[in-house]
Amino acid sequence: MSLADIEWHMRRSHVRSVVGDDLGPLAHRAGLTADEALDLLTAGPRWLLDGRTTP
């Protein structure tokens, strides 16, 4: 597994821990599957998930 793959999986894990049980309902409201929503949130800037308003 490459370093990029490891980093991606770590980011996905972080997103899952932040969103928690709300991932399914959040994805449904956006018309996505849970995996699609997780990928999109993972690709976003980390500071958004950490609750900061600026980087």
N, C-alpha and C positions, 0 to 999 in steps of 0.2 A: 504494500500500500504506500502510495507516495505521501510526501509531507502535505501537499495540497488536499489530498483526500482526508488525512487525519484532521487537518484544520477545519475542513468542511463539516466533518462529523462532530467535532467539538462545538462548533458554532450551532449546529442543529440541536445538540444536547442542551446548550445554553438557552436557545429559543424555547425548547420544550419545557424547561424548568421555569422560565418566566411566564409563559402562557398557561401552562398547567392544564387543568381539566377544561378550560375554555377553548382549547384548540378546535375541537369538533364543532361546537356551536358557531364559533367565529368563522370557520371555513364554510359552514353551511350558509351563513348570512351573506357571505361573499360569493356564493355559487361555486365554491371550490371543494376539492377533496381535502382531507386533513394533510395528506402528503404535499399537495400543491401549495396549500397555505404555509406549511412549514418551510418549504423551499423558498417561497417568496419572502417570508420573514427572515429567514437565514441570510438571504442575499442582501437584505437591507442594512443600513448602517447600525452598528451595535449600540451607539449612543441613544438611538430611539427606544430600543428595548430596555435600556437602563433607566429610562424615565427622565433623561436630561433633555433640555430644549435646544441645546447647542452642542456641537462636537467637542 
